[in-house]
Amino acid sequence: MSDETPYARLTPDLVLDAITACGLWPDGRLLALNSYENRVWQIGLEDGAPVIAKFYRPGRWSDAAILEEHAFAQELADAELPVVAPLAFTGRTLLHHDGFRYALSPRHGGRAPSLESTDQLEWLGRLIARMHSVGARSAFAHRERLDRDNLIVKPMQAVLASNLPPASLAERYRSVVQRVDRAVTARFSAVGPVRTLRLHGDCHPGNVLWTDAGPHFVDLDDARTGPAVQDLWMLAHDERAMEALLEGYGSMRDFDHAELALIPALRAMRQVHYAGWIAARWQDPAFPAAFPFAAEARWWEQHITDLHEQADELE
């Protein structure tokens, strides 16, 4: 299987065969869901509710790291948190079929949360605090940490190796990322040691689904070790929203307010990582189609400007 086209063989027939191999009976209905890193399908079944099938990108995670994700999701579900955990078949949650690794989970629908609602933000804060109480019980052994190597250094290397930025911008890009790296390092040093724990890792509004019964969290694919504020800042679009999240969080678990000073650093790291992620996946045909702007010089010029602004804020 080519690293450049990892999903070239993942046809609808192969997906259906993988579901059948679990002893389920698909009715032929397939719906591709919005996912670029992995491939995710909603599969209709003849004798039950649909399931969600996630086919993991080859080479990204080790089996041990995927199993840690599954175990964390199940630990959260066992603690009565609204988290979608994978289904087990003959005791296994990580499944293999024709060279692909995949997992199945129940389908849970929902709508985006209202981040203007103080009540909903406080509710999310309480749930994230409960999630972190579980996350603090033990540590990941195989999953990434939220650090400069994974979110700055490697993404920068991927961009420079991709030749996506024009040659005239490559040195400017390298220089600004190095500036961001220094500023991020200085900010973490200034804040000092903070507690780290197992996190959702990518807790943005798209990974929270709301129903009449309340919210539930999906997609622990980026679960990693880091500070608690990582699971809060992407849900807070302004100071009022952060206050509401922390009001809910603080009712269930102590929060170190010194971590709030890390938010500009975390935001800058995410920007660097985003460009690096696109560059690292550019040979996957889905990426040029979904992110055509990354082939344009003007986007890289704006990206460089944005990173300088992030560094200005940090400095």
Disulfide bonds with the S-S distance in Angstrom:
none
